[in-house]
Amino acid sequence: MHIQVLIFAAALLAIFVSFYIRKSFPQLAKAFSKEIPNDFFQSFSRLFLVVGIIGFPVAIFDQFYFSLLYILLLMVVSAIFGLAFAKKI
C-alpha cells in the first residue's frame, strides 16, 4: 500500500516536472550563457510526461517488479536529463 502511494506521488511529480519544463524553458534557456535549443526542453518535457502517465497504471496494479522497473526508469530519465542539461550549460 505504501509503495502505491509513493509511485503515485512520483508519477505526479514527473508530470509536474514535465509541465514546469514546458512552461519555463525560455527562462531556463536565457539563464545560461550558451544557447540551448528549444527541442531539448520539449523532448525531455514529453519524456517526463510519458513516464508520469506510465506511473499511474504501475501504482494501480501494484506489482513489485513493475514498481521497481518504474522507479529505475524514472531515475534513468532524470539522470539523463541532468547530465545532458549539465553538458549543455
N, CA, C and O atoms as CSV, one atom per row, in Angstrom:
chain,resi,resn,atom,element,x,y,z
A,1,MET,N,N,0.814,-1.201,0.000
A,1,MET,CA,C,0.000,0.000,0.000
A,1,MET,C,C,0.857,1.265,0.000
A,1,MET,O,O,0.546,2.230,-0.698
A,2,HIS,N,N,1.932,1.258,0.780
A,2,HIS,CA,C,2.781,2.440,0.848
A,2,HIS,C,C,3.517,2.669,-0.464
A,2,HIS,O,O,3.739,3.809,-0.872
A,3,ILE,N,N,3.892,1.580,-1.120
A,3,ILE,CA,C,4.601,1.715,-2.395
A,3,ILE,C,C,3.666,2.314,-3.439
A,3,ILE,O,O,4.101,3.105,-4.275
A,4,GLN,N,N,2.398,1.950,-3.400
A,4,GLN,CA,C,1.438,2.515,-4.348
A,4,GLN,C,C,1.365,4.028,-4.200
A,4,GLN,O,O,1.348,4.752,-5.195
A,5,VAL,N,N,1.322,4.500,-2.975
A,5,VAL,CA,C,1.238,5.942,-2.731
A,5,VAL,C,C,2.506,6.628,-3.220
A,5,VAL,O,O,2.438,7.698,-3.824
A,6,LEU,N,N,3.656,6.026,-2.967
A,6,LEU,CA,C,4.915,6.628,-3.406
A,6,LEU,C,C,5.046,6.629,-4.930
A,6,LEU,O,O,5.535,7.601,-5.506
A,7,ILE,N,N,4.619,5.562,-5.578
A,7,ILE,CA,C,4.653,5.513,-7.043
A,7,ILE,C,C,3.706,6.562,-7.614
A,7,ILE,O,O,4.037,7.248,-8.580
A,8,PHE,N,N,2.532,6.680,-7.012
A,8,PHE,CA,C,1.567,7.687,-7.455
A,8,PHE,C,C,2.142,9.096,-7.281
A,8,PHE,O,O,1.985,9.941,-8.163
A,9,ALA,N,N,2.807,9.354,-6.148
A,9,ALA,CA,C,3.431,10.657,-5.915
A,9,ALA,C,C,4.564,10.909,-6.909
A,9,ALA,O,O,4.726,12.033,-7.387
A,10,ALA,N,N,5.342,9.888,-7.224
A,10,ALA,CA,C,6.425,10.038,-8.201
A,10,ALA,C,C,5.867,10.330,-9.588
A,10,ALA,O,O,6.443,11.120,-10.336
A,11,ALA,N,N,4.750,9.696,-9.933
A,11,ALA,CA,C,4.123,9.951,-11.232
A,11,ALA,C,C,3.607,11.383,-11.300
A,11,ALA,O,O,3.781,12.059,-12.314
A,12,LEU,N,N,2.973,11.847,-10.227
A,12,LEU,CA,C,2.506,13.237,-10.197
A,12,LEU,C,C,3.674,14.215,-10.276
A,12,LEU,O,O,3.583,15.244,-10.945
A,13,LEU,N,N,4.759,13.896,-9.600
A,13,LEU,CA,C,5.940,14.754,-9.645
A,13,LEU,C,C,6.546,14.790,-11.045
A,13,LEU,O,O,6.979,15.848,-11.503
A,14,ALA,N,N,6.581,13.660,-11.722
A,14,ALA,CA,C,7.110,13.622,-13.090
A,14,ALA,C,C,6.235,14.456,-14.024
A,14,ALA,O,O,6.754,15.148,-14.901
A,15,ILE,N,N,4.928,14.398,-13.848
A,15,ILE,CA,C,4.028,15.213,-14.675
A,15,ILE,C,C,4.212,16.693,-14.351
A,15,ILE,O,O,4.199,17.530,-15.254
A,16,PHE,N,N,4.383,17.020,-13.073
A,16,PHE,CA,C,4.638,18.407,-12.691
A,16,PHE,C,C,5.939,18.911,-13.310
A,16,PHE,O,O,5.992,20.028,-13.825
A,17,VAL,N,N,6.977,18.097,-13.262
A,17,VAL,CA,C,8.260,18.481,-13.868
A,17,VAL,C,C,8.093,18.688,-15.366
A,17,VAL,O,O,8.678,19.608,-15.937
A,18,SER,N,N,7.302,17.841,-16.001
A,18,SER,CA,C,7.052,17.971,-17.431
A,18,SER,C,C,6.423,19.317,-17.763
A,18,SER,O,O,6.873,20.016,-18.671
A,19,PHE,N,N,5.388,19.672,-17.026
A,19,PHE,CA,C,4.722,20.947,-17.291
A,19,PHE,C,C,5.593,22.134,-16.904
A,19,PHE,O,O,5.540,23.178,-17.553
A,20,TYR,N,N,6.390,21.986,-15.860
A,20,TYR,CA,C,7.281,23.065,-15.453
A,20,TYR,C,C,8.357,23.314,-16.504
A,20,TYR,O,O,8.654,24.464,-16.828
A,21,ILE,N,N,8.937,22.251,-17.035
A,21,ILE,CA,C,9.953,22.403,-18.079
A,21,ILE,C,C,9.338,23.043,-19.312
A,21,ILE,O,O,9.936,23.931,-19.921
A,22,ARG,N,N,8.147,22.596,-19.680
A,22,ARG,CA,C,7.493,23.133,-20.868
A,22,ARG,C,C,7.150,24.608,-20.691
A,22,ARG,O,O,7.277,25.394,-21.630
A,23,LYS,N,N,6.716,24.984,-19.492
A,23,LYS,CA,C,6.286,26.356,-19.252
A,23,LYS,C,C,7.468,27.315,-19.135
A,23,LYS,O,O,7.406,28.442,-19.625
A,24,SER,N,N,8.531,26.874,-18.495
A,24,SER,CA,C,9.599,27.815,-18.168
A,24,SER,C,C,10.887,27.589,-18.948
A,24,SER,O,O,11.946,28.035,-18.507
A,25,PHE,N,N,10.834,26.909,-20.093
A,25,PHE,CA,C,12.088,26.696,-20.821
A,25,PHE,C,C,12.683,27.979,-21.385
A,25,PHE,O,O,13.906,28.040,-21.514
A,26,PRO,N,N,11.907,29.017,-21.734
A,26,PRO,CA,C,12.592,30.244,-22.173
A,26,PRO,C,C,13.425,30.879,-21.058
A,26,PRO,O,O,14.524,31.374,-21.310
A,27,GLN,N,N,12.911,30.867,-19.837
A,27,GLN,CA,C,13.675,31.422,-18.720
A,27,GLN,C,C,14.889,30.557,-18.405
A,27,GLN,O,O,15.955,31.072,-18.069
A,28,LEU,N,N,14.726,29.250,-18.514
A,28,LEU,CA,C,15.864,28.361,-18.271
A,28,LEU,C,C,16.939,28.545,-19.335
A,28,LEU,O,O,18.131,28.521,-19.029
A,29,ALA,N,N,16.523,28.725,-20.569
A,29,ALA,CA,C,17.491,28.883,-21.656
A,29,ALA,C,C,18.219,30.217,-21.553
A,29,ALA,O,O,19.409,30.297,-21.855
A,30,LYS,N,N,17.510,31.273,-21.126
A,30,LYS,CA,C,18.138,32.586,-21.016
A,30,LYS,C,C,19.057,32.694,-19.808
A,30,LYS,O,O,19.930,33.561,-19.772
A,31,ALA,N,N,18.874,31.837,-18.833
A,31,ALA,CA,C,19.650,31.932,-17.600
A,31,ALA,C,C,21.112,31.530,-17.795
A,31,ALA,O,O,21.957,31.840,-16.956
A,32,PHE,N,N,21.407,30.852,-18.881
A,32,PHE,CA,C,22.766,30.372,-19.109
A,32,PHE,C,C,23.354,31.047,-20.337
A,32,PHE,O,O,22.630,31.491,-21.228
A,33,SER,N,N,24.677,31.116,-20.367
A,33,SER,CA,C,25.339,31.856,-21.434
A,33,SER,C,C,25.269,31.143,-22.781
A,33,SER,O,O,25.245,31.799,-23.822
A,34,LYS,N,N,25.236,29.818,-22.777
A,34,LYS,CA,C,25.181,29.083,-24.039
A,34,LYS,C,C,23.751,29.009,-24.549
A,34,LYS,O,O,22.796,29.030,-23.773
A,35,GLU,N,N,23.624,28.923,-25.841
A,35,GLU,CA,C,22.306,28.780,-26.460
A,35,GLU,C,C,21.866,27.322,-26.375
A,35,GLU,O,O,22.549,26.425,-26.870
A,36,ILE,N,N,20.732,27.101,-25.751
A,36,ILE,CA,C,20.184,25.752,-25.611
A,36,ILE,C,C,18.965,25.662,-26.514
A,36,ILE,O,O,18.049,26.474,-26.379
A,37,PRO,N,N,18.922,24.701,-27.432
A,37,PRO,CA,C,17.783,24.615,-28.355
A,37,PRO,C,C,16.486,24.262,-27.625
A,37,PRO,O,O,16.491,23.548,-26.622
A,38,ASN,N,N,15.376,24.781,-28.154
A,38,ASN,CA,C,14.070,24.546,-27.540
A,38,ASN,C,C,13.662,23.085,-27.604
A,38,ASN,O,O,12.969,22.594,-26.714
A,39,ASP,N,N,14.087,22.385,-28.652
A,39,ASP,CA,C,13.684,20.981,-28.765
A,39,ASP,C,C,14.302,20.114,-27.665
A,39,ASP,O,O,13.772,19.048,-27.349
A,40,PHE,N,N,15.408,20.557,-27.085
A,40,PHE,CA,C,15.991,19.838,-25.951
A,40,PHE,C,C,15.001,19.800,-24.791
A,40,PHE,O,O,14.739,18.738,-24.226
A,41,PHE,N,N,14.456,20.960,-24.440
A,41,PHE,CA,C,13.494,21.024,-23.339
A,41,PHE,C,C,12.179,20.356,-23.708
A,41,PHE,O,O,11.559,19.698,-22.872
A,42,GLN,N,N,11.750,20.520,-24.957
A,42,GLN,CA,C,10.479,19.922,-25.369
A,42,GLN,C,C,10.544,18.397,-25.338
A,42,GLN,O,O,9.592,17.742,-24.915
A,43,SER,N,N,11.657,17.836,-25.782
A,43,SER,CA,C,11.754,16.372,-25.798
A,43,SER,C,C,11.783,15.799,-24.386
A,43,SER,O,O,11.145,14.781,-24.119
A,44,PHE,N,N,12.510,16.437,-23.485
A,44,PHE,CA,C,12.524,15.938,-22.118
A,44,PHE,C,C,11.204,16.203,-21.410
A,44,PHE,O,O,10.812,15.439,-20.528
A,45,SER,N,N,10.519,17.266,-21.782
A,45,SER,CA,C,9.194,17.510,-21.219
A,45,SER,C,C,8.233,16.397,-21.614
A,45,SER,O,O,7.475,15.897,-20.783
A,46,ARG,N,N,8.267,16.015,-22.882
A,46,ARG,CA,C,7.414,14.910,-23.337
A,46,ARG,C,C,7.808,13.595,-22.666
A,46,ARG,O,O,6.947,12.796,-22.299
A,47,LEU,N,N,9.094,13.382,-22.510
A,47,LEU,CA,C,9.567,12.148,-21.891
A,47,LEU,C,C,9.113,12.044,-20.431
A,47,LEU,O,O,8.678,10.980,-19.990
A,48,PHE,N,N,9.215,13.142,-19.685
A,48,PHE,CA,C,8.743,13.131,-18.303
A,48,PHE,C,C,7.227,12.955,-18.237
A,48,PHE,O,O,6.720,12.315,-17.316
A,49,LEU,N,N,6.503,13.514,-19.199
A,49,LEU,CA,C,5.052,13.327,-19.230
A,49,LEU,C,C,4.701,11.861,-19.461
A,49,LEU,O,O,3.808,11.324,-18.805
A,50,VAL,N,N,5.393,11.217,-20.384
A,50,VAL,CA,C,5.143,9.798,-20.663
A,50,VAL,C,C,5.479,8.947,-19.439
A,50,VAL,O,O,4.728,8.036,-19.090
A,51,VAL,N,N,6.595,9.241,-18.793
A,51,VAL,CA,C,6.979,8.483,-17.602
A,51,VAL,C,C,5.954,8.698,-16.486
A,51,VAL,O,O,5.630,7.766,-15.750
A,52,GLY,N,N,5.450,9.915,-16.362
A,52,GLY,CA,C,4.426,10.177,-15.356
A,52,GLY,C,C,3.142,9.440,-15.634
A,52,GLY,O,O,2.520,8.913,-14.712
A,53,ILE,N,N,2.729,9.391,-16.886
A,53,ILE,CA,C,1.500,8.682,-17.248
A,53,ILE,C,C,1.665,7.175,-17.044
A,53,ILE,O,O,0.724,6.498,-16.630
A,54,ILE,N,N,2.845,6.657,-17.330
A,54,ILE,CA,C,3.103,5.232,-17.111
A,54,ILE,C,C,3.007,4.890,-15.623
A,54,ILE,O,O,2.667,3.762,-15.265
A,55,GLY,N,N,3.301,5.846,-14.770
A,55,GLY,CA,C,3.288,5.592,-13.334
A,55,GLY,C,C,1.922,5.280,-12.757
A,55,GLY,O,O,1.829,4.556,-11.766
A,56,PHE,N,N,0.854,5.807,-13.352
A,56,PHE,CA,C,-0.482,5.567,-12.799
A,56,PHE,C,C,-0.900,4.100,-12.876
A,56,PHE,O,O,-1.341,3.554,-11.864
A,57,PRO,N,N,-0.784,3.434,-14.031
A,57,PRO,CA,C,-1.120,2.005,-14.031
A,57,PRO,C,C,-0.184,1.168,-13.156
A,57,PRO,O,O,-0.602,0.174,-12.563
A,58,VAL,N,N,1.072,1.574,-13.082
A,58,VAL,CA,C,2.011,0.846,-12.226
A,58,VAL,C,C,1.563,0.946,-10.766
A,58,VAL,O,O,1.631,-0.035,-10.026
A,59,ALA,N,N,1.104,2.131,-10.354
A,59,ALA,CA,C,0.635,2.303,-8.978
A,59,ALA,C,C,-0.665,1.547,-8.730
A,59,ALA,O,O,-0.873,1.007,-7.644
A,60,ILE,N,N,-1.530,1.508,-9.723
A,60,ILE,CA,C,-2.823,0.842,-9.540
A,60,ILE,C,C,-2.651,-0.673,-9.453
A,60,ILE,O,O,-3.258,-1.311,-8.593
A,61,PHE,N,N,-1.834,-1.258,-10.331
A,61,PHE,CA,C,-1.692,-2.712,-10.357
A,61,PHE,C,C,-0.810,-3.249,-9.237
A,61,PHE,O,O,-0.932,-4.416,-8.863
A,62,ASP,N,N,0.069,-2.423,-8.701
A,62,ASP,CA,C,0.861,-2.753,-7.517
A,62,ASP,C,C,1.610,-4.081,-7.640
A,62,ASP,O,O,1.511,-4.943,-6.767
A,63,GLN,N,N,2.350,-4.232,-8.719
A,63,GLN,CA,C,3.231,-5.385,-8.885
A,63,GLN,C,C,4.643,-4.958,-8.491
A,63,GLN,O,O,5.129,-3.915,-8.928
A,64,PHE,N,N,5.283,-5.756,-7.680
A,64,PHE,CA,C,6.574,-5.388,-7.109
A,64,PHE,C,C,7.624,-5.115,-8.187
A,64,PHE,O,O,8.309,-4.094,-8.135
A,65,TYR,N,N,7.755,-6.001,-9.145
A,65,TYR,CA,C,8.795,-5.848,-10.163
A,65,TYR,C,C,8.490,-4.703,-11.125
A,65,TYR,O,O,9.410,-4.020,-11.576
A,66,PHE,N,N,7.234,-4.485,-11.440
A,66,PHE,CA,C,6.879,-3.336,-12.271
A,66,PHE,C,C,7.168,-2.030,-11.533
A,66,PHE,O,O,7.591,-1.044,-12.137
A,67,SER,N,N,6.934,-2.035,-10.225
A,67,SER,CA,C,7.233,-0.844,-9.430
A,67,SER,C,C,8.727,-0.557,-9.423
A,67,SER,O,O,9.147,0.590,-9.573
A,68,LEU,N,N,9.523,-1.598,-9.250
A,68,LEU,CA,C,10.976,-1.414,-9.288
A,68,LEU,C,C,11.446,-0.950,-10.663
A,68,LEU,O,O,12.311,-0.081,-10.773
A,69,LEU,N,N,10.876,-1.531,-11.696
A,69,LEU,CA,C,11.234,-1.131,-13.052
A,69,LEU,C,C,10.841,0.320,-13.315
A,69,LEU,O,O,11.575,1.054,-13.976
A,70,TYR,N,N,9.688,0.732,-12.800
A,70,TYR,CA,C,9.252,2.120,-12.970
A,70,TYR,C,C,10.197,3.080,-12.244
A,70,TYR,O,O,10.573,4.117,-12.789
A,71,ILE,N,N,10.573,2.734,-11.029
A,71,ILE,CA,C,11.497,3.584,-10.281
A,71,ILE,C,C,12.840,3.668,-11.003
A,71,ILE,O,O,13.445,4.737,-11.068
A,72,LEU,N,N,13.302,2.554,-11.541
A,72,LEU,CA,C,14.543,2.549,-12.311
A,72,LEU,C,C,14.417,3.433,-13.548
A,72,LEU,O,O,15.323,4.209,-13.853
A,73,LEU,N,N,13.302,3.319,-14.256
A,73,LEU,CA,C,13.073,4.142,-15.446
A,73,LEU,C,C,13.056,5.624,-15.094
A,73,LEU,O,O,13.656,6.436,-15.798
A,74,LEU,N,N,12.381,5.977,-14.020
A,74,LEU,CA,C,12.308,7.371,-13.597
A,74,LEU,C,C,13.685,7.902,-13.210
A,74,LEU,O,O,14.023,9.041,-13.532
A,75,MET,N,N,14.473,7.090,-12.528
A,75,MET,CA,C,15.817,7.517,-12.144
A,75,MET,C,C,16.730,7.666,-13.359
A,75,MET,O,O,17.533,8.597,-13.418
A,76,VAL,N,N,16.614,6.765,-14.317
A,76,VAL,CA,C,17.447,6.840,-15.521
A,76,VAL,C,C,17.092,8.074,-16.342
A,76,VAL,O,O,17.981,8.786,-16.809
A,77,VAL,N,N,15.801,8.332,-16.522
A,77,VAL,CA,C,15.381,9.514,-17.288
A,77,VAL,C,C,15.847,10.786,-16.589
A,77,VAL,O,O,16.319,11.714,-17.245
A,78,SER,N,N,15.720,10.840,-15.274
A,78,SER,CA,C,16.162,12.019,-14.530
A,78,SER,C,C,17.673,12.205,-14.622
A,78,SER,O,O,18.155,13.329,-14.762
A,79,ALA,N,N,18.413,11.116,-14.544
A,79,ALA,CA,C,19.869,11.207,-14.643
A,79,ALA,C,C,20.303,11.644,-16.036
A,79,ALA,O,O,21.213,12.460,-16.179
A,80,ILE,N,N,19.657,11.106,-17.054
A,80,ILE,CA,C,19.997,11.503,-18.424
A,80,ILE,C,C,19.691,12.975,-18.636
A,80,ILE,O,O,20.484,13.692,-19.246
A,81,PHE,N,N,18.541,13.437,-18.135
A,81,PHE,CA,C,18.209,14.857,-18.265
A,81,PHE,C,C,19.231,15.718,-17.536
A,81,PHE,O,O,19.696,16.720,-18.079
A,82,GLY,N,N,19.581,15.341,-16.325
A,82,GLY,CA,C,20.547,16.122,-15.563
A,82,GLY,C,C,21.914,16.177,-16.225
A,82,GLY,O,O,22.532,17.239,-16.294
A,83,LEU,N,N,22.385,15.047,-16.709
A,83,LEU,CA,C,23.696,15.022,-17.367
A,83,LEU,C,C,23.681,15.769,-18.696
A,83,LEU,O,O,24.625,16.492,-19.016
A,84,ALA,N,N,22.615,15.596,-19.465
A,84,ALA,CA,C,22.529,16.297,-20.750
A,84,ALA,C,C,22.401,17.800,-20.540
A,84,ALA,O,O,22.986,18.584,-21.287
A,85,PHE,N,N,21.643,18.202,-19.534
A,85,PHE,CA,C,21.487,19.629,-19.257
A,85,PHE,C,C,22.798,20.222,-18.755
A,85,PHE,O,O,23.151,21.344,-19.117
A,86,ALA,N,N,23.518,19.477,-17.927
A,86,ALA,CA,C,24.815,19.952,-17.444
A,86,ALA,C,C,25.817,20.070,-18.588
A,86,ALA,O,O,26.661,20.966,-18.587
A,87,LYS,N,N,25.725,19.172,-19.558
A,87,LYS,CA,C,26.626,19.243,-20.704
A,87,LYS,C,C,26.293,20.448,-21.589
A,87,LYS,O,O,27.184,21.049,-22.188
A,88,LYS,N,N,25.000,20.797,-21.666
A,88,LYS,CA,C,24.590,21.936,-22.494
A,88,LYS,C,C,25.046,23.258,-21.903
A,88,LYS,O,O,25.363,24.191,-22.641
A,89,ILE,N,N,25.082,23.347,-20.574
A,89,ILE,CA,C,25.494,24.608,-19.968
A,89,ILE,C,C,26.972,24.558,-19.757
A,89,ILE,O,O,27.557,25.517,-19.253
